[in-house]
Amino acid sequence: SKDWIIFLACLGIYGAIALWVGFKRGFLQWQPWPKAPLAWLRLTLLLFFTPALLEELIFRVLLLPYPTELHQFWPTLGAMALSLTLFVVYHPLNAWLFYKAGRPLFFQPMFLALAALLGFWATVLYWFTGSLWLITLFHWAIVAIWLLFLGGNAKLTVANSP
């Protein structure tokens, strides 16, 4: 359907930009997570609910008008800018207050830039589809690929080393 084409387009555009910038800046590297399949399964299931579902529910669905309610351009654009800003600020704030594993990674400009890019494309996807499930799947896929294949788990481990 049209929604899946939009989903794949957003994922492809995000992926092309994030991979190019991330590899060029040395933030991403091919580094599969060296854990057993059961650990992979457990992590991928957990990631679907948090951060993906929880963050998309808060930062897109609750903060933005539903796409059929988008009648005024500027208030909608303002809501999108606020939602994106809060989404980016949330990550270092969350690491500082609750998620010690996110320190100091969640304060790095490259991480925050990629989070902003994810938030932007999730907003675009929500704007065109109105689907909580597609934006959750989008967010989940990006975080899972980063943690499982592109060195994300290693960065979190290094951040917690004494």
Biotite code that builds the C-alpha atoms (Angstrom):
import biotite.structure as struc

atoms = struc.array([
    struc.Atom([0.000, 0.000, 0.000], chain_id="A", res_id=1, res_name="SER", atom_name="CA", element="C"),
    struc.Atom([0.930, 3.675, -0.178], chain_id="A", res_id=2, res_name="LYS", atom_name="CA", element="C"),
    struc.Atom([1.836, 3.781, 3.526], chain_id="A", res_id=3, res_name="ASP", atom_name="CA", element="C"),
    struc.Atom([4.451, 1.030, 3.136], chain_id="A", res_id=4, res_name="TRP", atom_name="CA", element="C"),
    struc.Atom([6.001, 2.837, 0.164], chain_id="A", res_id=5, res_name="ILE", atom_name="CA", element="C"),
    struc.Atom([6.276, 5.994, 2.288], chain_id="A", res_id=6, res_name="ILE", atom_name="CA", element="C"),
    struc.Atom([7.730, 3.906, 5.144], chain_id="A", res_id=7, res_name="PHE", atom_name="CA", element="C"),
    struc.Atom([10.385, 2.398, 2.866], chain_id="A", res_id=8, res_name="LEU", atom_name="CA", element="C"),
    struc.Atom([11.184, 5.801, 1.343], chain_id="A", res_id=9, res_name="ALA", atom_name="CA", element="C"),
    struc.Atom([11.670, 7.394, 4.779], chain_id="A", res_id=10, res_name="CYS", atom_name="CA", element="C"),
    struc.Atom([13.757, 4.445, 5.972], chain_id="A", res_id=11, res_name="LEU", atom_name="CA", element="C"),
    struc.Atom([15.856, 4.529, 2.805], chain_id="A", res_id=12, res_name="GLY", atom_name="CA", element="C"),
    struc.Atom([16.474, 8.279, 2.954], chain_id="A", res_id=13, res_name="ILE", atom_name="CA", element="C"),
    struc.Atom([17.268, 8.151, 6.671], chain_id="A", res_id=14, res_name="TYR", atom_name="CA", element="C"),
    struc.Atom([19.557, 5.167, 6.128], chain_id="A", res_id=15, res_name="GLY", atom_name="CA", element="C"),
    struc.Atom([21.443, 6.739, 3.236], chain_id="A", res_id=16, res_name="ALA", atom_name="CA", element="C"),
    struc.Atom([22.093, 9.969, 5.159], chain_id="A", res_id=17, res_name="ILE", atom_name="CA", element="C"),
    struc.Atom([22.838, 8.334, 8.525], chain_id="A", res_id=18, res_name="ALA", atom_name="CA", element="C"),
    struc.Atom([25.150, 5.683, 7.090], chain_id="A", res_id=19, res_name="LEU", atom_name="CA", element="C"),
    struc.Atom([27.070, 8.177, 4.972], chain_id="A", res_id=20, res_name="TRP", atom_name="CA", element="C"),
    struc.Atom([27.512, 10.710, 7.780], chain_id="A", res_id=21, res_name="VAL", atom_name="CA", element="C"),
    struc.Atom([27.971, 8.089, 10.506], chain_id="A", res_id=22, res_name="GLY", atom_name="CA", element="C"),
    struc.Atom([30.693, 6.152, 8.697], chain_id="A", res_id=23, res_name="PHE", atom_name="CA", element="C"),
    struc.Atom([32.384, 9.304, 7.424], chain_id="A", res_id=24, res_name="LYS", atom_name="CA", element="C"),
    struc.Atom([32.579, 10.726, 10.980], chain_id="A", res_id=25, res_name="ARG", atom_name="CA", element="C"),
    struc.Atom([33.624, 7.382, 12.496], chain_id="A", res_id=26, res_name="GLY", atom_name="CA", element="C"),
    struc.Atom([30.512, 7.195, 14.661], chain_id="A", res_id=27, res_name="PHE", atom_name="CA", element="C"),
    struc.Atom([29.296, 4.033, 12.918], chain_id="A", res_id=28, res_name="LEU", atom_name="CA", element="C"),
    struc.Atom([31.375, 0.962, 12.160], chain_id="A", res_id=29, res_name="GLN", atom_name="CA", element="C"),
    struc.Atom([30.514, -2.566, 11.202], chain_id="A", res_id=30, res_name="TRP", atom_name="CA", element="C"),
    struc.Atom([30.621, -4.280, 14.578], chain_id="A", res_id=31, res_name="GLN", atom_name="CA", element="C"),
    struc.Atom([28.029, -7.022, 15.138], chain_id="A", res_id=32, res_name="PRO", atom_name="CA", element="C"),
    struc.Atom([27.021, -7.537, 18.753], chain_id="A", res_id=33, res_name="TRP", atom_name="CA", element="C"),
    struc.Atom([28.857, -10.684, 19.964], chain_id="A", res_id=34, res_name="PRO", atom_name="CA", element="C"),
    struc.Atom([26.019, -12.244, 21.941], chain_id="A", res_id=35, res_name="LYS", atom_name="CA", element="C"),
    struc.Atom([23.980, -15.439, 21.666], chain_id="A", res_id=36, res_name="ALA", atom_name="CA", element="C"),
    struc.Atom([20.824, -15.517, 19.509], chain_id="A", res_id=37, res_name="PRO", atom_name="CA", element="C"),
    struc.Atom([18.585, -15.491, 22.587], chain_id="A", res_id=38, res_name="LEU", atom_name="CA", element="C"),
    struc.Atom([20.170, -12.202, 23.732], chain_id="A", res_id=39, res_name="ALA", atom_name="CA", element="C"),
    struc.Atom([19.564, -10.757, 20.243], chain_id="A", res_id=40, res_name="TRP", atom_name="CA", element="C"),
    struc.Atom([15.917, -11.819, 20.386], chain_id="A", res_id=41, res_name="LEU", atom_name="CA", element="C"),
    struc.Atom([15.427, -10.406, 23.875], chain_id="A", res_id=42, res_name="ARG", atom_name="CA", element="C"),
    struc.Atom([17.037, -7.091, 22.916], chain_id="A", res_id=43, res_name="LEU", atom_name="CA", element="C"),
    struc.Atom([15.028, -6.711, 19.686], chain_id="A", res_id=44, res_name="THR", atom_name="CA", element="C"),
    struc.Atom([11.771, -7.371, 21.542], chain_id="A", res_id=45, res_name="LEU", atom_name="CA", element="C"),
    struc.Atom([12.679, -4.899, 24.283], chain_id="A", res_id=46, res_name="LEU", atom_name="CA", element="C"),
    struc.Atom([13.661, -2.233, 21.736], chain_id="A", res_id=47, res_name="LEU", atom_name="CA", element="C"),
    struc.Atom([10.239, -2.431, 20.115], chain_id="A", res_id=48, res_name="PHE", atom_name="CA", element="C"),
    struc.Atom([8.576, -1.301, 23.331], chain_id="A", res_id=49, res_name="PHE", atom_name="CA", element="C"),
    struc.Atom([11.303, 0.971, 24.623], chain_id="A", res_id=50, res_name="THR", atom_name="CA", element="C"),
    struc.Atom([12.546, 3.125, 23.089], chain_id="A", res_id=51, res_name="PRO", atom_name="CA", element="C"),
    struc.Atom([10.508, 2.744, 19.876], chain_id="A", res_id=52, res_name="ALA", atom_name="CA", element="C"),
    struc.Atom([6.846, 2.464, 20.923], chain_id="A", res_id=53, res_name="LEU", atom_name="CA", element="C"),
    struc.Atom([7.175, 4.581, 24.071], chain_id="A", res_id=54, res_name="LEU", atom_name="CA", element="C"),
    struc.Atom([9.064, 7.444, 22.395], chain_id="A", res_id=55, res_name="GLU", atom_name="CA", element="C"),
    struc.Atom([6.889, 7.497, 19.267], chain_id="A", res_id=56, res_name="GLU", atom_name="CA", element="C"),
    struc.Atom([3.741, 7.498, 21.357], chain_id="A", res_id=57, res_name="LEU", atom_name="CA", element="C"),
    struc.Atom([5.002, 10.469, 23.364], chain_id="A", res_id=58, res_name="ILE", atom_name="CA", element="C"),
    struc.Atom([6.913, 12.547, 20.791], chain_id="A", res_id=59, res_name="PHE", atom_name="CA", element="C"),
    struc.Atom([4.771, 11.993, 17.711], chain_id="A", res_id=60, res_name="ARG", atom_name="CA", element="C"),
    struc.Atom([1.286, 10.731, 18.580], chain_id="A", res_id=61, res_name="VAL", atom_name="CA", element="C"),
    struc.Atom([0.668, 12.736, 21.764], chain_id="A", res_id=62, res_name="LEU", atom_name="CA", element="C"),
    struc.Atom([2.488, 15.932, 20.765], chain_id="A", res_id=63, res_name="LEU", atom_name="CA", element="C"),
    struc.Atom([1.411, 16.227, 17.136], chain_id="A", res_id=64, res_name="LEU", atom_name="CA", element="C"),
    struc.Atom([-2.044, 16.659, 15.663], chain_id="A", res_id=65, res_name="PRO", atom_name="CA", element="C"),
    struc.Atom([-3.329, 13.645, 13.797], chain_id="A", res_id=66, res_name="TYR", atom_name="CA", element="C"),
    struc.Atom([-2.665, 14.153, 10.066], chain_id="A", res_id=67, res_name="PRO", atom_name="CA", element="C"),
    struc.Atom([-6.351, 14.594, 9.196], chain_id="A", res_id=68, res_name="THR", atom_name="CA", element="C"),
    struc.Atom([-6.447, 17.474, 11.716], chain_id="A", res_id=69, res_name="GLU", atom_name="CA", element="C"),
    struc.Atom([-3.684, 19.406, 9.946], chain_id="A", res_id=70, res_name="LEU", atom_name="CA", element="C"),
    struc.Atom([-5.585, 22.459, 8.779], chain_id="A", res_id=71, res_name="HIS", atom_name="CA", element="C"),
    struc.Atom([-3.195, 25.263, 9.672], chain_id="A", res_id=72, res_name="GLN", atom_name="CA", element="C"),
    struc.Atom([0.362, 25.095, 8.392], chain_id="A", res_id=73, res_name="PHE", atom_name="CA", element="C"),
    struc.Atom([2.237, 27.291, 10.907], chain_id="A", res_id=74, res_name="TRP", atom_name="CA", element="C"),
    struc.Atom([0.777, 25.853, 14.121], chain_id="A", res_id=75, res_name="PRO", atom_name="CA", element="C"),
    struc.Atom([1.433, 22.357, 12.768], chain_id="A", res_id=76, res_name="THR", atom_name="CA", element="C"),
    struc.Atom([5.004, 23.258, 11.800], chain_id="A", res_id=77, res_name="LEU", atom_name="CA", element="C"),
    struc.Atom([5.483, 24.769, 15.268], chain_id="A", res_id=78, res_name="GLY", atom_name="CA", element="C"),
    struc.Atom([4.209, 21.576, 16.911], chain_id="A", res_id=79, res_name="ALA", atom_name="CA", element="C"),
    struc.Atom([6.576, 19.522, 14.759], chain_id="A", res_id=80, res_name="MET", atom_name="CA", element="C"),
    struc.Atom([9.552, 21.730, 15.669], chain_id="A", res_id=81, res_name="ALA", atom_name="CA", element="C"),
    struc.Atom([8.675, 21.525, 19.370], chain_id="A", res_id=82, res_name="LEU", atom_name="CA", element="C"),
    struc.Atom([8.214, 17.753, 19.184], chain_id="A", res_id=83, res_name="SER", atom_name="CA", element="C"),
    struc.Atom([11.558, 17.292, 17.435], chain_id="A", res_id=84, res_name="LEU", atom_name="CA", element="C"),
    struc.Atom([13.355, 19.592, 19.883], chain_id="A", res_id=85, res_name="THR", atom_name="CA", element="C"),
    struc.Atom([11.898, 17.760, 22.882], chain_id="A", res_id=86, res_name="LEU", atom_name="CA", element="C"),
    struc.Atom([12.792, 14.401, 21.298], chain_id="A", res_id=87, res_name="PHE", atom_name="CA", element="C"),
    struc.Atom([16.440, 15.405, 20.912], chain_id="A", res_id=88, res_name="VAL", atom_name="CA", element="C"),
    struc.Atom([16.700, 17.061, 24.357], chain_id="A", res_id=89, res_name="VAL", atom_name="CA", element="C"),
    struc.Atom([15.043, 14.026, 25.956], chain_id="A", res_id=90, res_name="TYR", atom_name="CA", element="C"),
    struc.Atom([17.997, 11.752, 25.128], chain_id="A", res_id=91, res_name="HIS", atom_name="CA", element="C"),
    struc.Atom([20.727, 13.489, 27.160], chain_id="A", res_id=92, res_name="PRO", atom_name="CA", element="C"),
    struc.Atom([18.199, 14.355, 29.863], chain_id="A", res_id=93, res_name="LEU", atom_name="CA", element="C"),
    struc.Atom([17.170, 10.696, 30.090], chain_id="A", res_id=94, res_name="ASN", atom_name="CA", element="C"),
    struc.Atom([20.834, 9.617, 30.267], chain_id="A", res_id=95, res_name="ALA", atom_name="CA", element="C"),
    struc.Atom([21.574, 12.190, 32.937], chain_id="A", res_id=96, res_name="TRP", atom_name="CA", element="C"),
    struc.Atom([18.559, 11.333, 35.116], chain_id="A", res_id=97, res_name="LEU", atom_name="CA", element="C"),
    struc.Atom([17.809, 7.642, 34.544], chain_id="A", res_id=98, res_name="PHE", atom_name="CA", element="C"),
    struc.Atom([19.800, 5.784, 31.885], chain_id="A", res_id=99, res_name="TYR", atom_name="CA", element="C"),
    struc.Atom([23.402, 5.690, 33.060], chain_id="A", res_id=100, res_name="LYS", atom_name="CA", element="C"),
    struc.Atom([24.353, 3.460, 30.104], chain_id="A", res_id=101, res_name="ALA", atom_name="CA", element="C"),
    struc.Atom([23.559, 6.434, 27.860], chain_id="A", res_id=102, res_name="GLY", atom_name="CA", element="C"),
    struc.Atom([26.309, 8.558, 29.415], chain_id="A", res_id=103, res_name="ARG", atom_name="CA", element="C"),
    struc.Atom([28.350, 10.118, 27.775], chain_id="A", res_id=104, res_name="PRO", atom_name="CA", element="C"),
    struc.Atom([27.121, 8.772, 24.419], chain_id="A", res_id=105, res_name="LEU", atom_name="CA", element="C"),
    struc.Atom([23.782, 10.595, 24.521], chain_id="A", res_id=106, res_name="PHE", atom_name="CA", element="C"),
    struc.Atom([25.584, 13.914, 24.890], chain_id="A", res_id=107, res_name="PHE", atom_name="CA", element="C"),
    struc.Atom([27.718, 13.455, 21.752], chain_id="A", res_id=108, res_name="GLN", atom_name="CA", element="C"),
    struc.Atom([26.796, 15.839, 18.910], chain_id="A", res_id=109, res_name="PRO", atom_name="CA", element="C"),
    struc.Atom([26.904, 13.036, 16.322], chain_id="A", res_id=110, res_name="MET", atom_name="CA", element="C"),
    struc.Atom([24.481, 10.907, 18.333], chain_id="A", res_id=111, res_name="PHE", atom_name="CA", element="C"),
    struc.Atom([22.148, 13.881, 18.796], chain_id="A", res_id=112, res_name="LEU", atom_name="CA", element="C"),
    struc.Atom([22.328, 14.730, 15.089], chain_id="A", res_id=113, res_name="ALA", atom_name="CA", element="C"),
    struc.Atom([21.336, 11.168, 14.165], chain_id="A", res_id=114, res_name="LEU", atom_name="CA", element="C"),
    struc.Atom([18.558, 11.243, 16.786], chain_id="A", res_id=115, res_name="ALA", atom_name="CA", element="C"),
    struc.Atom([17.298, 14.500, 15.255], chain_id="A", res_id=116, res_name="ALA", atom_name="CA", element="C"),
    struc.Atom([17.406, 12.906, 11.809], chain_id="A", res_id=117, res_name="LEU", atom_name="CA", element="C"),
    struc.Atom([15.442, 9.900, 13.110], chain_id="A", res_id=118, res_name="LEU", atom_name="CA", element="C"),
    struc.Atom([12.900, 12.217, 14.738], chain_id="A", res_id=119, res_name="GLY", atom_name="CA", element="C"),
    struc.Atom([12.545, 14.282, 11.567], chain_id="A", res_id=120, res_name="PHE", atom_name="CA", element="C"),
    struc.Atom([11.866, 11.272, 9.323], chain_id="A", res_id=121, res_name="TRP", atom_name="CA", element="C"),
    struc.Atom([9.553, 9.684, 11.907], chain_id="A", res_id=122, res_name="ALA", atom_name="CA", element="C"),
    struc.Atom([7.600, 12.963, 11.874], chain_id="A", res_id=123, res_name="THR", atom_name="CA", element="C"),
    struc.Atom([7.445, 12.923, 8.067], chain_id="A", res_id=124, res_name="VAL", atom_name="CA", element="C"),
    struc.Atom([6.270, 9.303, 8.161], chain_id="A", res_id=125, res_name="LEU", atom_name="CA", element="C"),
    struc.Atom([3.605, 10.135, 10.749], chain_id="A", res_id=126, res_name="TYR", atom_name="CA", element="C"),
    struc.Atom([2.501, 13.206, 8.759], chain_id="A", res_id=127, res_name="TRP", atom_name="CA", element="C"),
    struc.Atom([1.856, 11.084, 5.656], chain_id="A", res_id=128, res_name="PHE", atom_name="CA", element="C"),
    struc.Atom([0.517, 7.886, 7.265], chain_id="A", res_id=129, res_name="THR", atom_name="CA", element="C"),
    struc.Atom([-0.858, 8.733, 10.707], chain_id="A", res_id=130, res_name="GLY", atom_name="CA", element="C"),
    struc.Atom([0.296, 5.294, 11.813], chain_id="A", res_id=131, res_name="SER", atom_name="CA", element="C"),
    struc.Atom([1.729, 4.702, 15.287], chain_id="A", res_id=132, res_name="LEU", atom_name="CA", element="C"),
    struc.Atom([2.798, 1.228, 14.177], chain_id="A", res_id=133, res_name="TRP", atom_name="CA", element="C"),
    struc.Atom([4.773, 2.378, 11.142], chain_id="A", res_id=134, res_name="LEU", atom_name="CA", element="C"),
    struc.Atom([6.663, 5.061, 13.081], chain_id="A", res_id=135, res_name="ILE", atom_name="CA", element="C"),
    struc.Atom([7.329, 2.534, 15.858], chain_id="A", res_id=136, res_name="THR", atom_name="CA", element="C"),
    struc.Atom([8.632, 0.004, 13.330], chain_id="A", res_id=137, res_name="LEU", atom_name="CA", element="C"),
    struc.Atom([10.754, 2.739, 11.722], chain_id="A", res_id=138, res_name="PHE", atom_name="CA", element="C"),
    struc.Atom([12.291, 3.773, 15.059], chain_id="A", res_id=139, res_name="HIS", atom_name="CA", element="C"),
    struc.Atom([12.746, 0.156, 16.154], chain_id="A", res_id=140, res_name="TRP", atom_name="CA", element="C"),
    struc.Atom([14.535, -0.876, 12.937], chain_id="A", res_id=141, res_name="ALA", atom_name="CA", element="C"),
    struc.Atom([16.987, 2.024, 13.142], chain_id="A", res_id=142, res_name="ILE", atom_name="CA", element="C"),
    struc.Atom([17.872, 1.484, 16.797], chain_id="A", res_id=143, res_name="VAL", atom_name="CA", element="C"),
    struc.Atom([18.082, -2.312, 16.415], chain_id="A", res_id=144, res_name="ALA", atom_name="CA", element="C"),
    struc.Atom([20.392, -2.089, 13.390], chain_id="A", res_id=145, res_name="ILE", atom_name="CA", element="C"),
    struc.Atom([22.604, 0.445, 15.184], chain_id="A", res_id=146, res_name="TRP", atom_name="CA", element="C"),
    struc.Atom([22.850, -1.602, 18.400], chain_id="A", res_id=147, res_name="LEU", atom_name="CA", element="C"),
    struc.Atom([23.173, -5.034, 16.784], chain_id="A", res_id=148, res_name="LEU", atom_name="CA", element="C"),
    struc.Atom([25.332, -4.300, 13.735], chain_id="A", res_id=149, res_name="PHE", atom_name="CA", element="C"),
    struc.Atom([26.834, -0.805, 13.726], chain_id="A", res_id=150, res_name="LEU", atom_name="CA", element="C"),
    struc.Atom([28.645, -0.591, 17.054], chain_id="A", res_id=151, res_name="GLY", atom_name="CA", element="C"),
    struc.Atom([25.897, 0.885, 19.209], chain_id="A", res_id=152, res_name="GLY", atom_name="CA", element="C"),
    struc.Atom([26.147, -1.706, 21.973], chain_id="A", res_id=153, res_name="ASN", atom_name="CA", element="C"),
    struc.Atom([29.934, -1.356, 22.033], chain_id="A", res_id=154, res_name="ALA", atom_name="CA", element="C"),
    struc.Atom([29.565, 2.421, 22.441], chain_id="A", res_id=155, res_name="LYS", atom_name="CA", element="C"),
    struc.Atom([27.187, 1.926, 25.371], chain_id="A", res_id=156, res_name="LEU", atom_name="CA", element="C"),
    struc.Atom([29.582, -0.587, 26.945], chain_id="A", res_id=157, res_name="THR", atom_name="CA", element="C"),
    struc.Atom([32.558, 1.755, 26.542], chain_id="A", res_id=158, res_name="VAL", atom_name="CA", element="C"),
    struc.Atom([30.530, 4.568, 28.065], chain_id="A", res_id=159, res_name="ALA", atom_name="CA", element="C"),
    struc.Atom([30.051, 2.444, 31.196], chain_id="A", res_id=160, res_name="ASN", atom_name="CA", element="C"),
    struc.Atom([33.625, 1.206, 31.563], chain_id="A", res_id=161, res_name="SER", atom_name="CA", element="C"),
    struc.Atom([35.480, 2.357, 34.684], chain_id="A", res_id=162, res_name="PRO", atom_name="CA", element="C"),
])
